[in-house]
Amino acid sequence: MPGLGNSLSLRRGLTFATGLVECLCFAGAVFGWASLVFILKTEGYFSSHCVNTTGVNATQVLDCSGQDEQFSLVFTIASFVNNFLTLPNGFLFDHFGTTVARLFGIFLYTMGTMMVAFSTAALSNLLFPALSFLSAGGILFLITNMQVGNLFGSRRSTIITLYNGAFDSSSALFLVIKLLHEAGVSLRSSFLFLSACSVIHLFRTFFLMPKHHIPYPLPEDFTYGVTCGKSKTLRLEQTTTNGNAQTSTEEMALNKNVTVKQEKSFRECLMSRFFMLHVLWLSVMQLRHYLFIGTLNPMLQRLTAGEPSLVSQYINAFAITQLCGVLCAPWNGLIMDRLKGKPRAPGETEQEVDLRASVLSLFLTALQCLVFSICASLPYLPLQYLTFVLQVLNRSFLYGGNAAFISVAFPSCHFGKLYGLVMSLSAVFSLLQYPCFALVNGPLDGNPLYVNIGLTLLSLLAFIHPLSVFLHCRSLASQRAISTSS
């Protein structure tokens, strides 16, 4: 039935393309915080925390470190919520399906944009719930979209990492709002427009996404979305004989029983070495990124001696490089998919192939983070252009690789819960960014060198995970060789 096949291909193509746009334009906007802070400072948000102090030669100096601390706290809470609420969001997605999860995400995102739109300098504290709602809603967009990779079989890892890259690139949304603000468009108008865009999210929810989940492996002629009347597939199923239908049901039940026996329980996944080391791998690198983003504005203030035009130039450069996340992330997925395409060794399972393919991805991500952290630690302003490039490359690999590894190392029925738990545990670890910021602002007198050195050394722990997976794969290969020879 070529007509049905063409219809399914068109719908899958539209689902993929619109999902990419959704992740690229909305999901991870909160990580463009540095661009938004620039606007909020000009609008006078938290300006009451600036105080006059006596400087050199008894001159009066305006000290806005308290204002910077409030902005850092807003981002710390929003980034914590982004990860921590992924756990309940994962359970929501696993148990209630795509439609319920997306409607909740759209509600949160719309509330967040409305709160920013109606906030003022006098109502600066509205930023705390607003950015948290934006963050929580955005991560639900990402979680519900990553299953779209299941529609494309062998390109699954590439699409998952591409969507995560688009999530990273969406941080450039706040750069667009900053440029519009400089051109005379008010902050309120920009965020009211974002609120109106919720209509697009609703359209995708009902017409281009499944009510429950997209399974993997994908059944033949799998359909989803709202259709008028009964689908051709459903009518064909109804015309099968009772005997054939009964046989199919029995076969499905038998296959289901076999699958259940082979799959690990949720508890077994949690107690595995892979899960624990994966949490460590993500946490140490994520902390490095969060502290860099949250302190970028004051860092540039220090390196430029407070020159506003130069600060704006570097913030724009940082935001523009974030757009490249959607281009960098698929490289990670392509590496994994290409390695999976190599011929299997005799007796090697599909999961072993997936794990073997993930080793290089995990190692490259840790190596990128180490180099990025070293560059970010050096107080040389022109070098920060390279730091921006390394940061977006590493962040794209980090989140795309995180989702891809969970999808291949653990049963798909636990994906939402495990992804949520990994993100939540790493969120708790990321709360260390605020005491780090307070340490820099207080005892270290604004010099982050020692904190940066400590974080660079901490990032070395990320190399334990790829080493563990590599040793596991080598152990399995040795066991196969022994069994074959005997």
Secondary structure as a PSIPRED ss2 file (coil, helix, strand):
# PSIPRED VFORMAT (PSIPRED V4.0)

   1 M C   1.000  0.000  0.000
   2 P H   0.000  1.000  0.000
   3 G H   0.000  1.000  0.000
   4 L H   0.000  1.000  0.000
   5 G H   0.000  1.000  0.000
   6 N H   0.000  1.000  0.000
   7 S H   0.000  1.000  0.000
   8 L H   0.000  1.000  0.000
   9 S H   0.000  1.000  0.000
  10 L H   0.000  1.000  0.000
  11 R H   0.000  1.000  0.000
  12 R H   0.000  1.000  0.000
  13 G H   0.000  1.000  0.000
  14 L H   0.000  1.000  0.000
  15 T H   0.000  1.000  0.000
  16 F H   0.000  1.000  0.000
  17 A H   0.000  1.000  0.000
  18 T H   0.000  1.000  0.000
  19 G H   0.000  1.000  0.000
  20 L H   0.000  1.000  0.000
  21 V H   0.000  1.000  0.000
  22 E H   0.000  1.000  0.000
  23 C H   0.000  1.000  0.000
  24 L H   0.000  1.000  0.000
  25 C H   0.000  1.000  0.000
  26 F H   0.000  1.000  0.000
  27 A H   0.000  1.000  0.000
  28 G C   1.000  0.000  0.000
  29 A H   0.000  1.000  0.000
  30 V H   0.000  1.000  0.000
  31 F H   0.000  1.000  0.000
  32 G H   0.000  1.000  0.000
  33 W H   0.000  1.000  0.000
  34 A H   0.000  1.000  0.000
  35 S H   0.000  1.000  0.000
  36 L H   0.000  1.000  0.000
  37 V H   0.000  1.000  0.000
  38 F H   0.000  1.000  0.000
  39 I H   0.000  1.000  0.000
  40 L H   0.000  1.000  0.000
  41 K H   0.000  1.000  0.000
  42 T H   0.000  1.000  0.000
  43 E C   1.000  0.000  0.000
  44 G C   1.000  0.000  0.000
  45 Y C   1.000  0.000  0.000
  46 F C   1.000  0.000  0.000
  47 S H   0.000  1.000  0.000
  48 S H   0.000  1.000  0.000
  49 H H   0.000  1.000  0.000
  50 C C   1.000  0.000  0.000
  51 V E   0.000  0.000  1.000
  52 N E   0.000  0.000  1.000
  53 T E   0.000  0.000  1.000
  54 T E   0.000  0.000  1.000
  55 G C   1.000  0.000  0.000
  56 V H   0.000  1.000  0.000
  57 N H   0.000  1.000  0.000
  58 A H   0.000  1.000  0.000
  59 T C   1.000  0.000  0.000
  60 Q E   0.000  0.000  1.000
  61 V E   0.000  0.000  1.000
  62 L E   0.000  0.000  1.000
  63 D E   0.000  0.000  1.000
  64 C C   1.000  0.000  0.000
  65 S H   0.000  1.000  0.000
  66 G H   0.000  1.000  0.000
  67 Q H   0.000  1.000  0.000
  68 D H   0.000  1.000  0.000
  69 E H   0.000  1.000  0.000
  70 Q H   0.000  1.000  0.000
  71 F H   0.000  1.000  0.000
  72 S H   0.000  1.000  0.000
  73 L H   0.000  1.000  0.000
  74 V H   0.000  1.000  0.000
  75 F H   0.000  1.000  0.000
  76 T H   0.000  1.000  0.000
  77 I H   0.000  1.000  0.000
  78 A H   0.000  1.000  0.000
  79 S H   0.000  1.000  0.000
  80 F H   0.000  1.000  0.000
  81 V H   0.000  1.000  0.000
  82 N H   0.000  1.000  0.000
  83 N H   0.000  1.000  0.000
  84 F H   0.000  1.000  0.000
  85 L C   1.000  0.000  0.000
  86 T H   0.000  1.000  0.000
  87 L H   0.000  1.000  0.000
  88 P H   0.000  1.000  0.000
  89 N H   0.000  1.000  0.000
  90 G H   0.000  1.000  0.000
  91 F H   0.000  1.000  0.000
  92 L H   0.000  1.000  0.000
  93 F H   0.000  1.000  0.000
  94 D H   0.000  1.000  0.000
  95 H H   0.000  1.000  0.000
  96 F H   0.000  1.000  0.000
  97 G C   1.000  0.000  0.000
  98 T H   0.000  1.000  0.000
  99 T H   0.000  1.000  0.000
 100 V H   0.000  1.000  0.000
 101 A H   0.000  1.000  0.000
 102 R H   0.000  1.000  0.000
 103 L H   0.000  1.000  0.000
 104 F H   0.000  1.000  0.000
 105 G H   0.000  1.000  0.000
 106 I H   0.000  1.000  0.000
 107 F H   0.000  1.000  0.000
 108 L H   0.000  1.000  0.000
 109 Y H   0.000  1.000  0.000
 110 T H   0.000  1.000  0.000
 111 M H   0.000  1.000  0.000
 112 G H   0.000  1.000  0.000
 113 T H   0.000  1.000  0.000
 114 M H   0.000  1.000  0.000
 115 M H   0.000  1.000  0.000
 116 V H   0.000  1.000  0.000
 117 A H   0.000  1.000  0.000
 118 F C   1.000  0.000  0.000
 119 S C   1.000  0.000  0.000
 120 T C   1.000  0.000  0.000
 121 A H   0.000  1.000  0.000
 122 A H   0.000  1.000  0.000
 123 L H   0.000  1.000  0.000
 124 S H   0.000  1.000  0.000
 125 N H   0.000  1.000  0.000
 126 L H   0.000  1.000  0.000
 127 L H   0.000  1.000  0.000
 128 F H   0.000  1.000  0.000
 129 P H   0.000  1.000  0.000
 130 A H   0.000  1.000  0.000
 131 L H   0.000  1.000  0.000
 132 S H   0.000  1.000  0.000
 133 F H   0.000  1.000  0.000
 134 L H   0.000  1.000  0.000
 135 S H   0.000  1.000  0.000
 136 A H   0.000  1.000  0.000
 137 G H   0.000  1.000  0.000
 138 G H   0.000  1.000  0.000
 139 I H   0.000  1.000  0.000
 140 L H   0.000  1.000  0.000
 141 F H   0.000  1.000  0.000
 142 L H   0.000  1.000  0.000
 143 I H   0.000  1.000  0.000
 144 T H   0.000  1.000  0.000
 145 N H   0.000  1.000  0.000
 146 M H   0.000  1.000  0.000
 147 Q H   0.000  1.000  0.000
 148 V H   0.000  1.000  0.000
 149 G H   0.000  1.000  0.000
 150 N H   0.000  1.000  0.000
 151 L H   0.000  1.000  0.000
 152 F H   0.000  1.000  0.000
 153 G H   0.000  1.000  0.000
 154 S H   0.000  1.000  0.000
 155 R H   0.000  1.000  0.000
 156 R H   0.000  1.000  0.000
 157 S H   0.000  1.000  0.000
 158 T H   0.000  1.000  0.000
 159 I H   0.000  1.000  0.000
 160 I H   0.000  1.000  0.000
 161 T H   0.000  1.000  0.000
 162 L H   0.000  1.000  0.000
 163 Y H   0.000  1.000  0.000
 164 N H   0.000  1.000  0.000
 165 G H   0.000  1.000  0.000
 166 A H   0.000  1.000  0.000
 167 F H   0.000  1.000  0.000
 168 D H   0.000  1.000  0.000
 169 S H   0.000  1.000  0.000
 170 S H   0.000  1.000  0.000
 171 S H   0.000  1.000  0.000
 172 A H   0.000  1.000  0.000
 173 L H   0.000  1.000  0.000
 174 F H   0.000  1.000  0.000
 175 L H   0.000  1.000  0.000
 176 V H   0.000  1.000  0.000
 177 I H   0.000  1.000  0.000
 178 K H   0.000  1.000  0.000
 179 L H   0.000  1.000  0.000
 180 L H   0.000  1.000  0.000
 181 H H   0.000  1.000  0.000
 182 E H   0.000  1.000  0.000
 183 A C   1.000  0.000  0.000
 184 G C   1.000  0.000  0.000
 185 V C   1.000  0.000  0.000
 186 S C   1.000  0.000  0.000
 187 L H   0.000  1.000  0.000
 188 R H   0.000  1.000  0.000
 189 S H   0.000  1.000  0.000
 190 S H   0.000  1.000  0.000
 191 F H   0.000  1.000  0.000
 192 L H   0.000  1.000  0.000
 193 F H   0.000  1.000  0.000
 194 L H   0.000  1.000  0.000
 195 S H   0.000  1.000  0.000
 196 A H   0.000  1.000  0.000
 197 C C   1.000  0.000  0.000
 198 S H   0.000  1.000  0.000
 199 V H   0.000  1.000  0.000
 200 I H   0.000  1.000  0.000
 201 H H   0.000  1.000  0.000
 202 L H   0.000  1.000  0.000
 203 F H   0.000  1.000  0.000
 204 R H   0.000  1.000  0.000
 205 T H   0.000  1.000  0.000
 206 F H   0.000  1.000  0.000
 207 F H   0.000  1.000  0.000
 208 L C   1.000  0.000  0.000
 209 M C   1.000  0.000  0.000
 210 P C   1.000  0.000  0.000
 211 K C   1.000  0.000  0.000
 212 H C   1.000  0.000  0.000
 213 H C   1.000  0.000  0.000
 214 I C   1.000  0.000  0.000
 215 P C   1.000  0.000  0.000
 216 Y C   1.000  0.000  0.000
 217 P C   1.000  0.000  0.000
 218 L C   1.000  0.000  0.000
 219 P C   1.000  0.000  0.000
 220 E C   1.000  0.000  0.000
 221 D C   1.000  0.000  0.000
 222 F C   1.000  0.000  0.000
 223 T C   1.000  0.000  0.000
 224 Y C   1.000  0.000  0.000
 225 G C   1.000  0.000  0.000
 226 V C   1.000  0.000  0.000
 227 T C   1.000  0.000  0.000
 228 C C   1.000  0.000  0.000
 229 G C   1.000  0.000  0.000
 230 K C   1.000  0.000  0.000
 231 S C   1.000  0.000  0.000
 232 K H   0.000  1.000  0.000
 233 T H   0.000  1.000  0.000
 234 L H   0.000  1.000  0.000
 235 R H   0.000  1.000  0.000
 236 L H   0.000  1.000  0.000
 237 E H   0.000  1.000  0.000
 238 Q H   0.000  1.000  0.000
 239 T C   1.000  0.000  0.000
 240 T C   1.000  0.000  0.000
 241 T C   1.000  0.000  0.000
 242 N H   0.000  1.000  0.000
 243 G H   0.000  1.000  0.000
 244 N H   0.000  1.000  0.000
 245 A H   0.000  1.000  0.000
 246 Q H   0.000  1.000  0.000
 247 T H   0.000  1.000  0.000
 248 S H   0.000  1.000  0.000
 249 T H   0.000  1.000  0.000
 250 E H   0.000  1.000  0.000
 251 E H   0.000  1.000  0.000
 252 M H   0.000  1.000  0.000
 253 A H   0.000  1.000  0.000
 254 L H   0.000  1.000  0.000
 255 N H   0.000  1.000  0.000
 256 K H   0.000  1.000  0.000
 257 N H   0.000  1.000  0.000
 258 V H   0.000  1.000  0.000
 259 T H   0.000  1.000  0.000
 260 V H   0.000  1.000  0.000
 261 K H   0.000  1.000  0.000
 262 Q H   0.000  1.000  0.000
 263 E C   1.000  0.000  0.000
 264 K C   1.000  0.000  0.000
 265 S C   1.000  0.000  0.000
 266 F H   0.000  1.000  0.000
 267 R H   0.000  1.000  0.000
 268 E H   0.000  1.000  0.000
 269 C H   0.000  1.000  0.000
 270 L H   0.000  1.000  0.000
 271 M C   1.000  0.000  0.000
 272 S C   1.000  0.000  0.000
 273 R H   0.000  1.000  0.000
 274 F H   0.000  1.000  0.000
 275 F H   0.000  1.000  0.000
 276 M H   0.000  1.000  0.000
 277 L H   0.000  1.000  0.000
 278 H H   0.000  1.000  0.000
 279 V H   0.000  1.000  0.000
 280 L H   0.000  1.000  0.000
 281 W H   0.000  1.000  0.000
 282 L H   0.000  1.000  0.000
 283 S H   0.000  1.000  0.000
 284 V H   0.000  1.000  0.000
 285 M H   0.000  1.000  0.000
 286 Q H   0.000  1.000  0.000
 287 L H   0.000  1.000  0.000
 288 R H   0.000  1.000  0.000
 289 H H   0.000  1.000  0.000
 290 Y H   0.000  1.000  0.000
 291 L H   0.000  1.000  0.000
 292 F H   0.000  1.000  0.000
 293 I H   0.000  1.000  0.000
 294 G H   0.000  1.000  0.000
 295 T C   1.000  0.000  0.000
 296 L H   0.000  1.000  0.000
 297 N H   0.000  1.000  0.000
 298 P H   0.000  1.000  0.000
 299 M H   0.000  1.000  0.000
 300 L H   0.000  1.000  0.000
 301 Q H   0.000  1.000  0.000
 302 R H   0.000  1.000  0.000
 303 L H   0.000  1.000  0.000
 304 T C   1.000  0.000  0.000
 305 A C   1.000  0.000  0.000
 306 G C   1.000  0.000  0.000
 307 E C   1.000  0.000  0.000
 308 P H   0.000  1.000  0.000
 309 S H   0.000  1.000  0.000
 310 L H   0.000  1.000  0.000
 311 V H   0.000  1.000  0.000
 312 S H   0.000  1.000  0.000
 313 Q H   0.000  1.000  0.000
 314 Y H   0.000  1.000  0.000
 315 I H   0.000  1.000  0.000
 316 N H   0.000  1.000  0.000
 317 A H   0.000  1.000  0.000
 318 F H   0.000  1.000  0.000
 319 A H   0.000  1.000  0.000
 320 I H   0.000  1.000  0.000
 321 T H   0.000  1.000  0.000
 322 Q H   0.000  1.000  0.000
 323 L C   1.000  0.000  0.000
 324 C C   1.000  0.000  0.000
 325 G H   0.000  1.000  0.000
 326 V H   0.000  1.000  0.000
 327 L H   0.000  1.000  0.000
 328 C H   0.000  1.000  0.000
 329 A H   0.000  1.000  0.000
 330 P H   0.000  1.000  0.000
 331 W H   0.000  1.000  0.000
 332 N H   0.000  1.000  0.000
 333 G H   0.000  1.000  0.000
 334 L H   0.000  1.000  0.000
 335 I H   0.000  1.000  0.000
 336 M H   0.000  1.000  0.000
 337 D H   0.000  1.000  0.000
 338 R H   0.000  1.000  0.000
 339 L H   0.000  1.000  0.000
 340 K H   0.000  1.000  0.000
 341 G C   1.000  0.000  0.000
 342 K C   1.000  0.000  0.000
 343 P C   1.000  0.000  0.000
 344 R C   1.000  0.000  0.000
 345 A C   1.000  0.000  0.000
 346 P C   1.000  0.000  0.000
 347 G C   1.000  0.000  0.000
 348 E C   1.000  0.000  0.000
 349 T C   1.000  0.000  0.000
 350 E H   0.000  1.000  0.000
 351 Q H   0.000  1.000  0.000
 352 E H   0.000  1.000  0.000
 353 V H   0.000  1.000  0.000
 354 D H   0.000  1.000  0.000
 355 L H   0.000  1.000  0.000
 356 R H   0.000  1.000  0.000
 357 A H   0.000  1.000  0.000
 358 S H   0.000  1.000  0.000
 359 V H   0.000  1.000  0.000
 360 L H   0.000  1.000  0.000
 361 S H   0.000  1.000  0.000
 362 L H   0.000  1.000  0.000
 363 F H   0.000  1.000  0.000
 364 L H   0.000  1.000  0.000
 365 T H   0.000  1.000  0.000
 366 A H   0.000  1.000  0.000
 367 L H   0.000  1.000  0.000
 368 Q H   0.000  1.000  0.000
 369 C H   0.000  1.000  0.000
 370 L H   0.000  1.000  0.000
 371 V H   0.000  1.000  0.000
 372 F H   0.000  1.000  0.000
 373 S H   0.000  1.000  0.000
 374 I H   0.000  1.000  0.000
 375 C H   0.000  1.000  0.000
 376 A H   0.000  1.000  0.000
 377 S H   0.000  1.000  0.000
 378 L C   1.000  0.000  0.000
 379 P C   1.000  0.000  0.000
 380 Y C   1.000  0.000  0.000
 381 L H   0.000  1.000  0.000
 382 P H   0.000  1.000  0.000
 383 L H   0.000  1.000  0.000
 384 Q H   0.000  1.000  0.000
 385 Y H   0.000  1.000  0.000
 386 L H   0.000  1.000  0.000
 387 T H   0.000  1.000  0.000
 388 F H   0.000  1.000  0.000
 389 V H   0.000  1.000  0.000
 390 L H   0.000  1.000  0.000
 391 Q H   0.000  1.000  0.000
 392 V H   0.000  1.000  0.000
 393 L H   0.000  1.000  0.000
 394 N H   0.000  1.000  0.000
 395 R H   0.000  1.000  0.000
 396 S H   0.000  1.000  0.000
 397 F H   0.000  1.000  0.000
 398 L H   0.000  1.000  0.000
 399 Y H   0.000  1.000  0.000
 400 G H   0.000  1.000  0.000
 401 G H   0.000  1.000  0.000
 402 N H   0.000  1.000  0.000
 403 A H   0.000  1.000  0.000
 404 A H   0.000  1.000  0.000
 405 F H   0.000  1.000  0.000
 406 I H   0.000  1.000  0.000
 407 S H   0.000  1.000  0.000
 408 V H   0.000  1.000  0.000
 409 A H   0.000  1.000  0.000
 410 F C   1.000  0.000  0.000
 411 P C   1.000  0.000  0.000
 412 S H   0.000  1.000  0.000
 413 C H   0.000  1.000  0.000
 414 H H   0.000  1.000  0.000
 415 F H   0.000  1.000  0.000
 416 G H   0.000  1.000  0.000
 417 K H   0.000  1.000  0.000
 418 L H   0.000  1.000  0.000
 419 Y H   0.000  1.000  0.000
 420 G H   0.000  1.000  0.000
 421 L H   0.000  1.000  0.000
 422 V H   0.000  1.000  0.000
 423 M H   0.000  1.000  0.000
 424 S H   0.000  1.000  0.000
 425 L H   0.000  1.000  0.000
 426 S H   0.000  1.000  0.000
 427 A H   0.000  1.000  0.000
 428 V H   0.000  1.000  0.000
 429 F H   0.000  1.000  0.000
 430 S H   0.000  1.000  0.000
 431 L C   1.000  0.000  0.000
 432 L C   1.000  0.000  0.000
 433 Q H   0.000  1.000  0.000
 434 Y H   0.000  1.000  0.000
 435 P H   0.000  1.000  0.000
 436 C H   0.000  1.000  0.000
 437 F H   0.000  1.000  0.000
 438 A H   0.000  1.000  0.000
 439 L H   0.000  1.000  0.000
 440 V H   0.000  1.000  0.000
 441 N H   0.000  1.000  0.000
 442 G C   1.000  0.000  0.000
 443 P C   1.000  0.000  0.000
 444 L C   1.000  0.000  0.000
 445 D C   1.000  0.000  0.000
 446 G C   1.000  0.000  0.000
 447 N C   1.000  0.000  0.000
 448 P C   1.000  0.000  0.000
 449 L H   0.000  1.000  0.000
 450 Y H   0.000  1.000  0.000
 451 V H   0.000  1.000  0.000
 452 N H   0.000  1.000  0.000
 453 I H   0.000  1.000  0.000
 454 G H   0.000  1.000  0.000
 455 L H   0.000  1.000  0.000
 456 T H   0.000  1.000  0.000
 457 L H   0.000  1.000  0.000
 458 L H   0.000  1.000  0.000
 459 S H   0.000  1.000  0.000
 460 L H   0.000  1.000  0.000
 461 L H   0.000  1.000  0.000
 462 A H   0.000  1.000  0.000
 463 F H   0.000  1.000  0.000
 464 I H   0.000  1.000  0.000
 465 H H   0.000  1.000  0.000
 466 P H   0.000  1.000  0.000
 467 L H   0.000  1.000  0.000
 468 S H   0.000  1.000  0.000
 469 V H   0.000  1.000  0.000
 470 F H   0.000  1.000  0.000
 471 L H   0.000  1.000  0.000
 472 H H   0.000  1.000  0.000
 473 C H   0.000  1.000  0.000
 474 R H   0.000  1.000  0.000
 475 S H   0.000  1.000  0.000
 476 L H   0.000  1.000  0.000
 477 A H   0.000  1.000  0.000
 478 S H   0.000  1.000  0.000
 479 Q H   0.000  1.000  0.000
 480 R H   0.000  1.000  0.000
 481 A H   0.000  1.000  0.000
 482 I H   0.000  1.000  0.000
 483 S H   0.000  1.000  0.000
 484 T H   0.000  1.000  0.000
 485 S H   0.000  1.000  0.000
 486 S C   1.000  0.000  0.000
